[in-house]
Amino acid sequence: MQVTSTGADPRLAGARLTIDLDALVANWRDLSARSRPAKCAAVVKADAYGLGVEHVVPVLTKAGCETFFVALPEEGVAVRRIAPKADIFILNGVHAQSAATMVEASLIPVLSGIEQIELWARFCRERWLHAPCAIGVDTGMNRLGLTVEEALAFRARNIADHLVSPVLVMSHLACGDAPDHPLNKKQRESFQRVAAAFDDIDSSLANSAGIFLGDGFLFDVTRPGIALYGGRASGTGENPVRPVVSLHARIAQIRQVSKGETVSYGATQTLARDSRIATVSVGYADGYPRAGSGAGVPLREAVTDGQSGFIGGRRVPLVGRITMDLTLFDVTDVDEESLAEGWIELIGPNIPLDEAAQVAGTIGYELLTSLGKRYERRYLKSADA
Ligand SMILES: *Cc1c(COP(=O)(O)O)cnc(C)c1O
């Protein structure tokens, strides 16, 4: 096992993020197998969901991934430096100021309106380029994309006038995580019409959740993001992918607090027994959301329990409010030896990412992309990954 440590100095850091690149690769292979015969790409926007493109892209490339999706052109430029031969798609589209960068870094913009198609056509014509693009179609999410009717009309016009050179047509599911939602079937049917019209190029509809909706959703290319990183893709059933991220916080101090006393800001929690409280060096400035304090913070009164940690083979409850740099856990029932080791798991094999997110009133995506800059980051991979 190869361990690469980046970020904060491991001797000084208040917490450690461990990113299992073998698990990430195993997840991509699994999603790839589920996607077949479609080709499996990887969505690495927002710095690979906070995990670091410079670590994620090389192992996925080595595993055989040839296609990456990011949101913004600068993210594409960063991926291009690491993956010189990959196809890199820019989901948020093109505008007058970004067109030149697309061409310089060989990025493929997903054009999501007639105005973007015309802008790209003009840009390419003036420079005698046939730069590839993708066509984004809205099939029910009403976020980005040509309407189905616009896409079909554009297809006919492009055959006649050859405005641009599309290599992919794509759409995005609004409710893929809810397999029974009627919008899934509606979007699939709309997208089938589009894919049939653009029959000489690849088509793509499924994100992670879409892959689990099965055959009719796979088309030619799938675009998983969250499931690569160990997050739950589908709202139902077991999470089939391996966890990738764990977070361990350093215990800064252990103190004895008497029954009836209160802890942390706002004195929101009164201890029901004499307790040992471990204060760890992680807080909301590290992306450990304050809302995870449960009823300890305003607007979360309806939710009683906050986060849990894991130490010495047991779960320990968070007490009081999460603060900027420090968080408190009740470790009264934990043995001395485990406490002396000095670390509490906040996310990992015992506290799943999606559970930690849900307790804080959010989703795994937001928790990952909010992970802070103060961690030691340990990347694990086997020699052949
Ligand atoms: C973010 C994104 C994805 C990946 O979605 P996951 O749910 O993370 O798998 C795929 N396609 C588009 C258009 C996206 O914006």
PDBQT file of the ligand as one rigid body, heavy atoms in Angstrom, charges set to zero:
ROOT
HETATM    1  C1  LIG A 401     -23.002  16.323 -11.497  1.00  0.00    +0.000 C 
HETATM    2  C2  LIG A 401     -23.546  15.727 -12.734  1.00  0.00    +0.000 A 
HETATM    3  C3  LIG A 401     -23.458  14.346 -12.973  1.00  0.00    +0.000 A 
HETATM    4  C4  LIG A 401     -22.994  13.377 -11.925  1.00  0.00    +0.000 C 
HETATM    5  O1  LIG A 401     -24.070  13.167 -11.024  1.00  0.00    +0.000 OA
HETATM    6  P1  LIG A 401     -23.974  12.142  -9.800  1.00  0.00    +0.000 P 
HETATM    7  O2  LIG A 401     -25.338  12.192  -9.228  1.00  0.00    +0.000 OA
HETATM    8  O3  LIG A 401     -22.942  12.693  -8.889  1.00  0.00    +0.000 OA
HETATM    9  O4  LIG A 401     -23.594  10.812 -10.342  1.00  0.00    +0.000 OA
HETATM   10  C5  LIG A 401     -23.851  13.872 -14.210  1.00  0.00    +0.000 A 
HETATM   11  N1  LIG A 401     -24.346  14.708 -15.161  1.00  0.00    +0.000 NA
HETATM   12  C6  LIG A 401     -24.488  16.037 -14.943  1.00  0.00    +0.000 A 
HETATM   13  C7  LIG A 401     -25.072  16.893 -16.008  1.00  0.00    +0.000 C 
HETATM   14  C8  LIG A 401     -24.113  16.580 -13.725  1.00  0.00    +0.000 A 
HETATM   15  O5  LIG A 401     -24.283  17.893 -13.509  1.00  0.00    +0.000 OA
ENDROOT
TORSDOF 0
